[in-house]
């Protein structure tokens, strides 16, 4: 029997940022130190799902019928002409859900990296450490996204990565290229029994101020060496400003591990009424027949659609409120296993 269920969320977050700039006596050095804080508070209600924790393929705002913190962090950033570094420690249900494979202090490291500019007159940087993922159009930071909740596409691809990143940006800002050597698929510590590096690449092209195209990939493993499983993953999206008030994001990804293939599609329309009010409408499809990423106890695997309507209200520059209704349905005529009820 097909299930159609509605999830309603009330979401409030606020940001606080303080910065201080130090000008050293040497003319060639200008250093900025920024200390910032960020917090996302939310209440989620799913009337047809009785458990406190929502389905396992959702990693943000996944606590039901309670007030909670999705993500709170304090971040220190040091920036000079040819050097930059970031350190952010965090807590919240996002950290609990996405950092289950990490141990000790790494369970709280939202970001920890340092980078150097390799050439004085070219935007070529070498960064090392724990960084935001190069994959996808939705980040872990809620205020940077168009919807309250994340798409299934974003929830089931990396939010962060650990490794070495070499990046280039053209002086006109239209082209960005990056290549990475990574510890694995959203991992800070390498998986036990895995000795092989993984790799990533990104191409971001902005032909005009209103159009952006991005391609990102992941090539590597997320299993021990003895399994001999290699993962190919590709993500493509575009961001379009259709007018002063209307925007569109549309994207897709496809992955393959051995002979198993999964894919997803997502599109978001956003209409901005004013500086304080906006709405967003999202539709998406996710298919993982072989359970590579999302495992369910069904012969046809995971095959779901989702639609959501989001209303934003920003009464102040550092306070942002959101309400979202989200509807899931499984496409095939079967009922999800007990851990998946929408």
Rosetta silent file (secondary structure, phi, psi, omega in degrees, C-alpha in Angstrom):
SEQUENCE: XXXXXXXXXXXXXXXXXXXXXXXXXXXXXXXXXXXXXXXXXXXXXXXXXXXXXXXXXXXXXXXXXXXXXXXXXXXXXXXXXXXXXXXXXXXXXXXXXXXXXXXXXXXXXXXXXXXXXXXXXXXXXXXXXXXXXXXXXXXXXXXXXXXXXXXXXXXXXXXXXXXXXXXXXXXXXXXXXXXXXXXXXXXXXXXXXXXXXXXXXXXXXXXXXXXXXXXXXXXXXXXXXXXXXXXXXXXXXXXXXXXXXXXXXXXXXXXXXXXXXXXXXXXXXXXXXXXXXXXXXXXXXXXXXXXXXXXXXXXXXXXXXXXXXXXXXXXXXXXXXXXXXXXXXXXXXXXXXXXXXX
SCORE:     score description
SCORE:     0.000 S_00000001
   1 L     0.000  133.972 -178.662    0.000    0.000    0.000 S_00000001
   2 L   -74.046  141.993  179.286    1.336    3.415   -0.954 S_00000001
   3 L  -112.746  131.525  173.122    2.054    5.864    1.870 S_00000001
   4 E  -126.827  116.682 -175.051    1.639    9.631    1.569 S_00000001
   5 E  -136.842  151.328 -176.060    2.506   11.569    4.694 S_00000001
   6 E  -110.257  136.619  175.958    3.134   15.197    5.613 S_00000001
   7 E  -117.904  127.174  179.990    5.940   16.522    7.806 S_00000001
   8 E  -114.298  137.403 -178.852    5.663   20.028    9.270 S_00000001
   9 E  -132.347  143.337  169.007    8.573   21.951   10.790 S_00000001
  10 E  -114.533  129.829 -168.863    8.965   25.247   12.574 S_00000001
  11 E  -133.812  130.880  176.675   12.517   26.537   12.324 S_00000001
  12 E  -136.097  130.724  171.235   14.343   29.456   13.942 S_00000001
  13 E  -140.743  160.491  178.590   18.029   30.240   13.833 S_00000001
  14 E  -141.210  155.124  177.787   20.192   33.228   14.609 S_00000001
  15 E  -125.869  145.718  175.091   23.779   34.257   13.927 S_00000001
  16 E  -131.330  128.987 -178.415   26.174   36.409   15.929 S_00000001
  17 E  -137.364  131.741  175.124   29.468   37.559   14.453 S_00000001
  18 E  -123.063  140.795  179.201   32.287   39.665   15.859 S_00000001
  19 E  -140.195  148.655  176.841   35.417   40.561   13.922 S_00000001
  20 E  -138.156  136.387 -178.544   38.641   42.381   14.613 S_00000001
  21 E  -114.102  131.793  179.688   41.288   43.381   12.111 S_00000001
  22 E  -112.920  121.263  175.943   44.938   43.748   12.992 S_00000001
  23 L   -98.754  110.402  179.181   47.227   45.743   10.703 S_00000001
  24 L   -75.772  165.169 -173.836   50.801   44.698   11.286 S_00000001
  25 L   -69.938  -24.691  179.173   53.658   47.126   10.767 S_00000001
  26 L   -75.024  131.667 -175.643   54.906   45.358    7.629 S_00000001
  27 L   -62.578  -30.327 -173.532   53.272   46.820    4.519 S_00000001
  28 L   -84.673   -5.080 -176.453   52.851   43.435    2.804 S_00000001
  29 L  -117.351  127.978  176.506   50.903   41.802    5.664 S_00000001
  30 L  -138.755  107.100 -171.351   47.301   42.558    6.528 S_00000001
  31 E  -108.467  135.939  176.910   45.703   40.035    8.878 S_00000001
  32 E  -119.920  128.681  174.953   42.039   39.680    9.802 S_00000001
  33 E  -112.976  126.316 -179.002   40.830   37.569   12.725 S_00000001
  34 E  -123.514  129.267  173.842   37.124   36.764   12.865 S_00000001
  35 E  -114.253  124.257 -176.003   35.272   35.042   15.682 S_00000001
  36 E  -134.542  155.486  176.388   31.716   34.024   14.839 S_00000001
  37 E  -131.544  149.357 -175.911   28.878   32.046   16.356 S_00000001
  38 E  -149.323  141.566  179.410   25.911   30.372   14.707 S_00000001
  39 E  -148.809  139.505  176.606   22.917   28.410   15.954 S_00000001
  40 E  -119.000  115.439  178.107   19.888   26.674   14.414 S_00000001
  41 E  -109.209  140.278 -176.823   16.957   25.980   16.724 S_00000001
  42 E  -150.578  159.231  169.010   13.961   24.011   15.489 S_00000001
  43 E  -127.852  126.035  178.854   10.767   22.202   16.305 S_00000001
  44 E  -116.384  136.747  178.067    9.695   19.333   14.060 S_00000001
  45 E  -131.904  121.961  175.544    6.308   17.654   14.082 S_00000001
  46 L  -124.752  100.925 -172.293    5.434   14.548   12.082 S_00000001
  47 L   -66.267  -20.742 -177.907    1.951   13.442   13.095 S_00000001
  48 L  -107.688   17.764  177.628    2.182   10.028   11.422 S_00000001
  49 L  -132.797  112.534 -168.930    5.590    9.109   12.782 S_00000001
  50 L   -83.582  -25.431 -175.545    5.634    8.213   16.465 S_00000001
  51 L   -70.975  157.578  178.226    9.365    7.782   17.110 S_00000001
  52 L   -70.414  -39.733 -179.909   11.554   10.619   18.374 S_00000001
  53 E   -95.799  132.645 -178.225   14.120   10.113   15.604 S_00000001
  54 L   -80.784 -179.175 -172.076   12.916   10.472   12.024 S_00000001
  55 L   -52.914  150.999 -171.245   13.978    8.167    9.115 S_00000001
  56 L   -68.168  -15.714  179.421   17.620    7.144    8.872 S_00000001
  57 L   -90.302    5.110  175.120   18.230    8.816    5.499 S_00000001
  58 L  -108.609  125.567 -173.226   17.534   12.280    7.010 S_00000001
  59 L  -115.827   -2.813  174.878   20.528   13.848    8.797 S_00000001
  60 L  -124.270  144.826  177.111   19.222   17.367    9.516 S_00000001
  61 L    49.421   46.676 -171.991   16.199   18.366   11.630 S_00000001
  62 L  -105.906   18.501  172.698   15.565   14.693   12.300 S_00000001
  63 E  -102.723  135.360 -171.272   14.128   14.842   15.810 S_00000001
  64 L  -106.794  139.188  173.171   10.347   14.552   15.990 S_00000001
  65 L    58.874   40.206  177.203    7.860   16.267   18.320 S_00000001
  66 E  -159.782  156.008  171.089   10.477   18.165   20.311 S_00000001
  67 E   -82.145  140.773 -179.046   12.491   21.382   20.353 S_00000001
  68 E  -157.667  171.986  174.352   16.138   20.827   19.534 S_00000001
  69 E  -106.972  121.352  177.515   19.325   22.341   18.148 S_00000001
  70 E   -76.831  -50.479 -179.017   20.272   21.169   14.673 S_00000001
  71 E  -150.489  127.618  171.444   23.662   22.893   14.485 S_00000001
  72 E  -134.313  132.822  178.599   25.489   25.307   16.767 S_00000001
  73 E  -146.028  159.645  169.082   29.114   26.242   16.330 S_00000001
  74 E  -121.895  131.962 -170.512   31.754   28.757   17.282 S_00000001
  75 E  -130.252  136.349  174.091   34.310   29.492   14.583 S_00000001
  76 E  -114.184  130.257  179.648   37.673   31.258   14.472 S_00000001
  77 E  -127.640  130.563  176.287   39.049   32.410   11.113 S_00000001
  78 E  -116.873  125.410 -173.859   42.496   33.881   10.440 S_00000001
  79 E  -135.634  127.010  174.866   43.002   35.446    7.040 S_00000001
  80 L  -127.990 -175.426 -176.481   46.020   37.139    5.472 S_00000001
  81 L   -60.765  -40.911 -175.515   47.069   37.924    1.906 S_00000001
  82 L  -128.490   23.597  178.522   48.538   34.474    1.277 S_00000001
  83 E  -148.480  145.626  175.325   47.348   32.447    4.264 S_00000001
  84 E  -151.552  148.232  177.177   43.980   31.374    5.699 S_00000001
  85 E  -152.041  150.504 -179.142   42.840   29.018    8.421 S_00000001
  86 E  -138.792  138.783  173.085   39.542   27.983   10.000 S_00000001
  87 E  -140.280  121.482  179.668   38.629   26.146   13.172 S_00000001
  88 E  -134.210  128.354  175.144   34.999   25.515   14.164 S_00000001
  89 E  -109.558  137.918 -169.496   33.713   23.328   16.991 S_00000001
  90 E  -139.951  164.631  173.544   30.050   22.326   16.895 S_00000001
  91 E  -146.338  175.046  179.324   27.231   20.411   18.530 S_00000001
  92 L   123.529  173.422 -177.292   23.619   19.542   17.726 S_00000001
  93 H   -68.059  -27.183  173.720   21.597   16.787   16.115 S_00000001
  94 H   -59.905  -46.719 -179.303   23.365   17.395   12.777 S_00000001
  95 H   -65.233  -41.549 -179.941   26.693   16.529   14.405 S_00000001
  96 H   -61.298  -37.775 -175.533   25.234   13.490   16.174 S_00000001
  97 H   -82.946  -34.386 -174.421   23.832   12.087   12.912 S_00000001
  98 H   -94.008  -14.861 -175.244   26.710   12.885   10.524 S_00000001
  99 L  -113.328   26.262 -178.470   29.698   12.169   12.782 S_00000001
 100 L   -63.557  -26.784 -178.944   28.754    8.717   14.049 S_00000001
 101 L   -82.549   -9.273 -176.481   31.888    7.208   12.466 S_00000001
 102 L   -94.686  160.018 -178.062   34.232    9.639   14.253 S_00000001
 103 L  -128.607  157.194  174.167   35.744    9.316   17.707 S_00000001
 104 H    60.453 -139.530 -176.265   36.980   11.650   20.422 S_00000001
 105 H   -63.600  -25.559 -178.252   37.424   15.324   19.577 S_00000001
 106 H   -64.775  -18.367  176.237   36.679   14.678   15.898 S_00000001
 107 H   -67.225  -13.678 -174.888   32.990   14.260   16.779 S_00000001
 108 H  -118.919    1.252 -176.966   32.881   18.034   17.387 S_00000001
 109 E   -89.003  101.316  178.165   35.126   19.419   14.602 S_00000001
 110 E   -75.558  -36.022  178.942   32.842   21.122   12.112 S_00000001
 111 E  -155.996  139.657  177.254   35.776   22.651   10.274 S_00000001
 112 E  -161.567   97.713 -174.517   39.553   22.612   10.761 S_00000001
 113 E  -152.172  164.931  176.272   41.844   23.584    7.898 S_00000001
 114 E  -144.421  146.605 -177.704   44.670   25.805    6.751 S_00000001
 115 E  -143.206  154.642  177.141   45.653   27.037    3.303 S_00000001
 116 E  -127.806  143.736  174.247   48.397   28.935    1.487 S_00000001
 117 E   -86.353  121.287 -169.711   48.264   30.942   -1.720 S_00000001
 118 E   -78.013  -27.621 -178.458   50.953   29.473   -3.958 S_00000001
 119 E  -132.200  141.415 -174.930   51.511   32.458   -6.261 S_00000001
 120 L   -63.060  -41.126 -173.290   51.376   36.152   -5.484 S_00000001
 121 L  -106.826   13.260  178.346   49.457   37.223   -8.607 S_00000001
 122 E  -132.390  143.293 -179.612   47.295   34.116   -9.173 S_00000001
 123 E   -86.050   70.920  177.068   44.360   32.731   -7.172 S_00000001
 124 E  -120.015  117.490 -174.802   45.829   29.261   -6.655 S_00000001
 125 E  -120.173  145.089  171.543   45.402   27.865   -3.134 S_00000001
 126 E  -117.209  114.882 -178.744   46.505   24.695   -1.398 S_00000001
 127 E  -116.206  143.427 -179.071   44.268   23.824    1.576 S_00000001
 128 E  -132.956  135.862  174.157   44.665   20.924    4.009 S_00000001
 129 E   129.394 -157.945 -178.349   42.280   19.616    6.657 S_00000001
 130 E   -90.329  118.780 -172.236   38.563   19.235    7.361 S_00000001
 131 E  -131.657  161.689  170.697   36.572   21.321    4.880 S_00000001
 132 E   -61.046  148.053 -178.898   33.004   21.716    3.590 S_00000001
 133 L   -63.325  148.086  175.627   32.227   19.220    0.842 S_00000001
 134 L   -87.614    3.639 -174.461   32.807   20.222   -2.774 S_00000001
 135 L  -105.530  132.057  168.769   29.658   18.299   -3.784 S_00000001
 136 L    93.720  163.887 -178.298   26.151   19.712   -4.103 S_00000001
 137 L  -101.892    3.158  177.482   24.229   23.003   -3.894 S_00000001
 138 L  -121.228  133.040 -178.599   23.110   22.637   -0.242 S_00000001
 139 L  -106.144  177.622  178.371   25.480   23.036    2.686 S_00000001
 140 L   -72.994  -18.345 -176.752   25.296   22.099    6.355 S_00000001
 141 L   -90.615  114.891 -170.988   24.589   25.760    7.262 S_00000001
 142 H   -59.817  -38.848 -175.300   20.850   26.360    7.054 S_00000001
 143 H   -66.197  -18.011 -179.405   20.884   30.096    6.286 S_00000001
 144 H   -87.486   -4.131 -177.218   22.811   29.428    3.072 S_00000001
 145 L  -106.696  162.074 -178.556   20.099   27.137    1.658 S_00000001
 146 L   -86.227  -21.701 -179.516   16.746   27.935    0.054 S_00000001
 147 L  -115.564  160.233  174.934   14.781   25.345    2.030 S_00000001
 148 L   -66.070  -63.631  178.315   14.538   24.524    5.712 S_00000001
 149 L   -81.451  166.163  178.277   15.222   20.798    5.312 S_00000001
 150 L   -94.237  155.424  174.374   17.771   19.394    2.881 S_00000001
 151 L   -66.803  157.883  175.911   16.959   17.450   -0.266 S_00000001
 152 H   -60.797  -33.911  176.495   17.388   13.665   -0.160 S_00000001
 153 H   -56.154  -50.251 -178.150   20.177   14.262   -2.701 S_00000001
 154 H   -70.216  -39.808 -176.786   22.111   16.465   -0.255 S_00000001
 155 H   -64.038  -23.745 -174.105   21.391   14.333    2.826 S_00000001
 156 L  -117.565   29.141  165.882   22.938   11.269    1.210 S_00000001
 157 L  -135.536  164.853 -170.264   26.114   12.779   -0.213 S_00000001
 158 L   -62.587  138.211  169.730   29.003   14.274    1.814 S_00000001
 159 L   -93.288  -25.468 -179.472   28.580   17.458    3.856 S_00000001
 160 E  -142.492  166.660  179.146   32.271   17.554    4.812 S_00000001
 161 E  -151.798  157.953  179.407   35.584   16.047    3.729 S_00000001
 162 E  -127.622  124.420 -179.471   39.113   15.644    5.024 S_00000001
 163 E   168.163 -151.823 -179.156   42.106   15.847    2.745 S_00000001
 164 E  -117.255  132.815 -177.117   44.204   18.066    0.472 S_00000001
 165 E  -128.907  126.996  173.876   42.608   20.521   -1.949 S_00000001
 166 E  -111.545  122.326 -174.819   44.267   22.435   -4.797 S_00000001
 167 E  -131.312  150.429  177.928   42.034   25.154   -6.256 S_00000001
 168 E  -133.121  135.141  174.483   42.243   27.826   -8.946 S_00000001
 169 E  -126.545  132.273  178.061   39.954   30.816   -9.522 S_00000001
 170 L   -68.153  155.059 -176.424   40.154   33.084  -12.554 S_00000001
 171 L   -65.886  -26.984  178.332   40.699   36.763  -11.860 S_00000001
 172 L   -85.638   -1.655  176.044   37.290   37.652  -13.352 S_00000001
 173 L    77.026    8.702 -176.321   35.589   35.153  -11.017 S_00000001
 174 L   -86.929  -23.878 -175.495   33.919   33.184  -13.806 S_00000001
 175 E  -131.080  131.180  173.228   35.826   29.905  -13.483 S_00000001
 176 E  -129.106  131.347  178.354   36.863   27.845  -10.462 S_00000001
 177 E  -124.400  142.231  179.171   38.689   24.516  -10.689 S_00000001
 178 E  -149.304  146.713  174.019   39.597   22.221   -7.794 S_00000001
 179 E  -134.131  143.590 -174.236   41.083   18.792   -7.226 S_00000001
 180 E  -133.367  147.850  164.548   41.187   16.831   -3.952 S_00000001
 181 E  -113.525  121.191 -167.126   42.835   13.811   -2.355 S_00000001
 182 E  -121.032  158.358  176.694   40.434   12.627    0.349 S_00000001
 183 L   -75.519  -19.169 -178.741   40.262   10.255    3.300 S_00000001
 184 L   153.412 -167.252 -177.150   36.971    8.826    2.021 S_00000001
 185 L   -82.853   99.250 -176.243   33.250    9.467    1.623 S_00000001
 186 L    51.052   61.901  178.010   32.466   11.997    4.394 S_00000001
 187 L  -137.036  137.198  170.671   35.174   10.753    6.731 S_00000001
 188 L   -88.276  -52.402  174.664   37.685   12.519    8.947 S_00000001
 189 L   -91.581  141.927  178.324   39.454    9.340   10.016 S_00000001
 190 L   -64.412  141.560  177.617   40.132    6.717    7.377 S_00000001
 191 L   -60.079  135.077  179.083   37.864    3.667    7.502 S_00000001
 192 L   -60.394  130.482 -178.895   39.523    0.745    9.280 S_00000001
 193 L    89.081    0.194  178.667   40.868   -1.705    6.715 S_00000001
 194 L  -111.452  116.759 -178.410   40.916    0.900    3.944 S_00000001
 195 L  -110.045    2.739 -173.660   44.383    1.999    2.823 S_00000001
 196 L  -100.743  137.670  176.819   43.455    3.618   -0.506 S_00000001
 197 L   -75.257  158.087  172.139   42.960    7.362   -1.043 S_00000001
 198 E  -111.828  165.317 -173.858   39.874    8.776   -2.686 S_00000001
 199 E  -134.447  154.014  176.905   39.757   11.646   -5.145 S_00000001
 200 E  -144.999  157.939  177.049   37.446   14.512   -6.042 S_00000001
 201 E  -145.666  155.036  179.828   37.194   17.263   -8.631 S_00000001
 202 E  -146.039  137.963  173.150   35.075   20.367   -9.126 S_00000001
 203 E  -129.341  118.166  178.241   34.391   22.735  -12.021 S_00000001
 204 E  -118.379  123.317 -177.302   32.338   25.885  -11.317 S_00000001
 205 E  -126.038  126.886  179.181   31.514   28.171  -14.244 S_00000001
 206 E  -121.061   87.327 -178.201   29.678   31.501  -13.980 S_00000001
 207 E   -64.218  -31.736  176.164   29.178   32.875  -17.513 S_00000001
 208 E  -138.796  174.006  179.873   27.100   35.766  -16.151 S_00000001
 209 L   -69.822  -14.321 -176.679   26.171   37.151  -12.743 S_00000001
 210 L  -108.291    1.719 -177.469   22.788   35.385  -12.964 S_00000001
 211 E  -135.095  133.885  174.820   23.894   31.905  -14.085 S_00000001
 212 E  -136.109  137.872  173.710   26.138   29.283  -12.436 S_00000001
 213 E  -123.151  138.213 -179.090   26.974   25.741  -13.520 S_00000001
 214 E  -136.608  135.882  170.928   28.772   23.241  -11.296 S_00000001
 215 E  -125.437  130.553  177.085   30.125   19.724  -11.814 S_00000001
 216 E  -135.679  152.248  177.133   31.632   17.730   -8.927 S_00000001
 217 E  -142.586  167.568  173.549   32.685   14.118   -8.550 S_00000001
 218 E  -137.543  127.914  178.512   33.991   11.533   -6.096 S_00000001
 219 E  -129.657  112.755 -177.944   36.163    8.607   -7.170 S_00000001
 220 E   171.437 -154.229 -177.628   37.242    6.187   -4.463 S_00000001
 221 L  -131.569  154.208  173.317   36.161    3.662   -1.889 S_00000001
 222 L  -133.893   28.084  179.444   34.145    3.632    1.297 S_00000001
 223 L  -137.063  163.104  176.709   34.691   -0.027    2.168 S_00000001
 224 L   -60.002  156.102 -178.204   37.694   -2.093    3.358 S_00000001
 225 H   -56.623  -31.147 -174.539   40.293   -3.064    0.744 S_00000001
 226 H   -66.798  -19.334 -178.248   39.181   -6.701    0.889 S_00000001
 227 H   -82.733  -20.871  179.572   35.800   -5.881   -0.724 S_00000001
 228 L    55.093   42.816  179.963   37.399   -4.419   -3.890 S_00000001
 229 L  -107.542  126.512 -178.484   34.500   -1.984   -4.327 S_00000001
 230 L  -115.374  134.394 -175.674   35.126    1.266   -6.208 S_00000001
 231 E  -108.267  127.481  170.029   32.651    4.176   -6.143 S_00000001
 232 E  -109.164  126.670  179.681   32.025    6.606   -9.021 S_00000001
 233 E  -138.220  133.521 -176.735   29.822    9.560   -8.080 S_00000001
 234 E  -134.223  133.582 -179.645   28.923   12.588  -10.211 S_00000001
 235 E  -127.260  133.043 -179.555   26.907   15.688   -9.292 S_00000001
 236 E  -135.900  132.812  176.609   25.734   18.401  -11.689 S_00000001
 237 E  -150.959  161.641  174.767   23.626   21.469  -10.950 S_00000001
 238 E  -132.824  145.270  176.717   22.762   24.942  -12.201 S_00000001
 239 E  -120.877  126.284 -173.467   21.654   28.088  -10.361 S_00000001
 240 E  -129.878  129.521  170.883   19.654   30.650  -12.332 S_00000001
 241 E   -93.648   99.014 -174.758   18.377   34.111  -11.441 S_00000001
 242 L   -75.257  -25.395  174.784   15.327   34.236  -13.694 S_00000001
 243 L  -160.493 -174.063  178.198   14.428   37.760  -12.515 S_00000001
 244 L   -63.627  -25.037 -174.928   15.101   40.095   -9.603 S_00000001
 245 L  -113.190  -22.301 -173.120   12.680   38.051   -7.479 S_00000001
 246 E  -109.830  130.259  178.124   12.603   34.532   -8.990 S_00000001
 247 E  -129.951  156.872 -179.584   15.392   31.974   -8.780 S_00000001
 248 E  -137.578  133.287  167.836   15.819   28.340   -9.822 S_00000001
 249 E  -120.907  129.246  174.754   18.206   25.597   -8.727 S_00000001
 250 E  -136.640  135.769 -175.598   18.095   22.282  -10.549 S_00000001
 251 E  -153.430  166.344  178.392   20.491   19.409  -10.072 S_00000001
 252 E  -150.937  156.262  168.276   21.064   15.701  -10.354 S_00000001
 253 E  -139.909  158.684  177.519   23.546   13.104   -9.254 S_00000001
 254 E  -145.271  136.064 -179.791   24.366    9.574  -10.291 S_00000001
 255 E  -131.465  155.784  177.839   26.591    7.048   -8.575 S_00000001
 256 E  -144.088  132.416  174.864   27.872    3.586   -9.335 S_00000001
 257 E  -132.075  113.246 -168.111   29.557    1.020   -7.108 S_00000001
 258 L    57.516 -123.195  179.548   30.451   -2.166   -8.928 S_00000001
 259 L   -98.038    0.167 -178.848   27.302   -2.834  -11.003 S_00000001
 260 E   -85.444  133.693 -177.877   24.911   -1.039   -8.601 S_00000001
 261 E  -124.464  139.158  171.186   23.618    2.378   -9.698 S_00000001
 262 E  -132.937  156.158 -178.779   21.705    5.055   -7.795 S_00000001
 263 E  -153.945  162.449  177.596   20.526    8.487   -8.929 S_00000001
 264 E  -153.244  155.085  178.500   18.541   11.507   -7.786 S_00000001
 265 E  -133.998  145.251  177.816   16.954   14.675   -9.194 S_00000001
 266 E  -154.141  142.054  175.093   15.948   17.891   -7.437 S_00000001
 267 E  -139.502  141.708 -179.944   14.635   21.330   -8.418 S_00000001
 268 E  -132.299  127.674  169.905   13.872   24.375   -6.255 S_00000001
 269 E  -104.601  135.767  179.003   11.991   27.545   -7.189 S_00000001
 270 E  -129.586  130.187  176.776   12.407   30.538   -4.879 S_00000001
 271 E  -120.086  124.295 -178.098   10.396   33.756   -4.983 S_00000001
 272 E  -103.552  112.109 -179.986   11.552   36.728   -2.901 S_00000001
 273 L   -74.989  -41.827 -177.144    8.785   39.186   -2.073 S_00000001
 274 L  -158.895 -174.785  177.312   10.989   41.580   -0.102 S_00000001
 275 L   -63.328  -22.952 -175.396   14.076   41.644    2.090 S_00000001
 276 L  -101.657  -24.409 -171.533   12.028   39.983    4.839 S_00000001
 277 E  -124.671  140.313  175.890    9.770   37.499    3.013 S_00000001
 278 E  -157.697  156.472  173.257   10.367   34.636    0.550 S_00000001
 279 E  -130.101  152.234  178.422    8.890   31.260   -0.408 S_00000001
 280 E  -137.130  139.572  177.993   10.539   28.163   -1.915 S_00000001
 281 E  -123.551  127.685 -177.061    9.022   25.121   -3.609 S_00000001
 282 E  -126.200  139.293  171.350   11.044   21.926   -4.053 S_00000001
 283 E  -129.505  144.095 -176.489   10.401   18.672   -5.889 S_00000001
 284 E  -155.841  161.491  178.282   12.729   15.671   -5.947 S_00000001
 285 E  -139.507  138.042  177.627   13.177   12.007   -6.776 S_00000001
 286 E  -135.972  131.180 -178.122   15.653    9.495   -5.322 S_00000001
 287 E  -132.519  119.334  177.282   16.249    5.933   -6.572 S_00000001
 288 E  -138.105   80.064 -172.498   18.622    3.421   -4.938 S_00000001
 289 L   -63.970  -35.918 -174.583   17.469   -0.013   -6.020 S_00000001
 290 L   -96.451    2.669  176.136   20.495   -1.896   -4.645 S_00000001
 291 L    66.942   35.399  177.807   20.749   -0.080   -1.308 S_00000001
 292 L   -68.449  -45.562 -177.604   24.256    1.303   -1.776 S_00000001
 293 L  -103.383  -47.174 -178.906   23.473    4.553    0.063 S_00000001
 294 L  -116.158  114.584 -176.644   19.966    4.055    1.533 S_00000001
 295 L  -100.607  126.804  174.080   19.201    0.551    2.726 S_00000001
 296 L  -132.214  153.661 -176.726   15.626   -0.662    3.159 S_00000001
 297 L   -86.110   60.008 -179.861   14.320   -4.179    3.664 S_00000001
 298 L  -137.225  143.692 -177.892   12.479   -4.278    0.334 S_00000001
 299 L   -64.215  -27.579 -179.721   13.297   -6.160   -2.901 S_00000001
 300 L   -92.837    3.691  178.013   12.921   -2.996   -5.002 S_00000001
 301 L    69.668 -157.187 -175.918   15.149   -0.900   -2.750 S_00000001
 302 E   -96.819  125.141 -179.390   14.569    2.786   -2.018 S_00000001
 303 E  -147.219  101.332 -171.594   12.454    4.746   -4.504 S_00000001
 304 E  -137.110  153.625  170.972   10.897    7.941   -3.170 S_00000001
 305 E  -118.660  154.627  177.988    9.560   11.343   -4.161 S_00000001
 306 E  -146.222  141.186  174.076    9.360   14.430   -1.995 S_00000001
 307 E  -130.928  142.365  179.559    7.694   17.830   -2.307 S_00000001
 308 E  -145.179  148.369  175.854    8.091   20.752    0.095 S_00000001
 309 E  -123.762  127.918 -170.979    6.850   24.312    0.514 S_00000001
 310 E  -123.813  133.037  174.942    8.968   26.720    2.526 S_00000001
 311 E  -119.046  127.473 -178.215    8.128   30.215    3.899 S_00000001
 312 E  -111.170  142.359  175.265   10.956   32.467    5.122 S_00000001
 313 E  -140.064  122.853 -179.012   10.729   35.503    7.383 S_00000001
 314 E  -119.888   88.757 -177.668   13.770   37.591    8.369 S_00000001
 315 E   -68.189  -29.588  178.944   12.711   40.277   10.883 S_00000001
 316 E  -134.806  164.906 -176.152   16.345   41.249   11.567 S_00000001
 317 L   -64.654  -26.382 -177.548   19.631   40.824    9.716 S_00000001
 318 L  -113.906   13.562  175.988   20.821   38.134   12.139 S_00000001
 319 E  -127.436  131.870 -173.893   17.490   36.415   12.874 S_00000001
 320 E  -139.193  127.188 -179.048   15.835   34.126   10.364 S_00000001
 321 E  -117.855  142.463  178.790   12.595   32.142   10.747 S_00000001
 322 E  -139.574  144.504  170.292   11.312   29.359    8.521 S_00000001
 323 E  -127.768  135.136 -178.618    8.226   27.159    8.305 S_00000001
 324 E  -138.897  137.911  168.356    8.126   24.182    5.974 S_00000001
 325 E  -109.311  133.876 -176.846    5.656   21.500    5.021 S_00000001
 326 E  -133.129  137.881 -176.400    7.155   18.412    3.402 S_00000001
 327 E  -124.914  126.667  176.663    5.449   15.437    1.774 S_00000001
 328 E  -111.154  148.487  168.921    7.072   12.076    1.026 S_00000001
 329 E  -147.462  139.476  171.614    5.707    9.201   -1.010 S_00000001
 330 E   -83.593  138.908 -173.142    7.218    5.884   -2.028 S_00000001
 331 L   -78.016  -46.688  179.893    6.841    5.288   -5.745 S_00000001
 332 L   -74.751  158.854 -177.563    6.560    1.498   -5.810 S_00000001
 333 L   -84.469   71.865  174.367    3.543   -0.231   -4.267 S_00000001
 334 L  -148.093  165.792  178.024    5.162   -1.367   -1.072 S_00000001
 335 L  -102.012  135.578  177.981    5.455   -0.181    2.504 S_00000001
 336 L   -61.753  157.006  175.728    8.812    0.979    3.832 S_00000001
 337 L   -63.661  169.389 -169.870   10.433   -1.014    6.591 S_00000001
 338 L   -60.088  -23.860 -179.948    9.675    0.061   10.149 S_00000001
 339 L   -81.658   -4.120 -179.959   12.568    2.543   10.256 S_00000001
 340 L  -124.077   94.423  176.533   11.059    4.441    7.311 S_00000001
 341 L  -135.753  125.112 -171.873    7.661    5.942    8.055 S_00000001
 342 L  -107.040    0.000    0.000    6.808    9.399    6.796 S_00000001
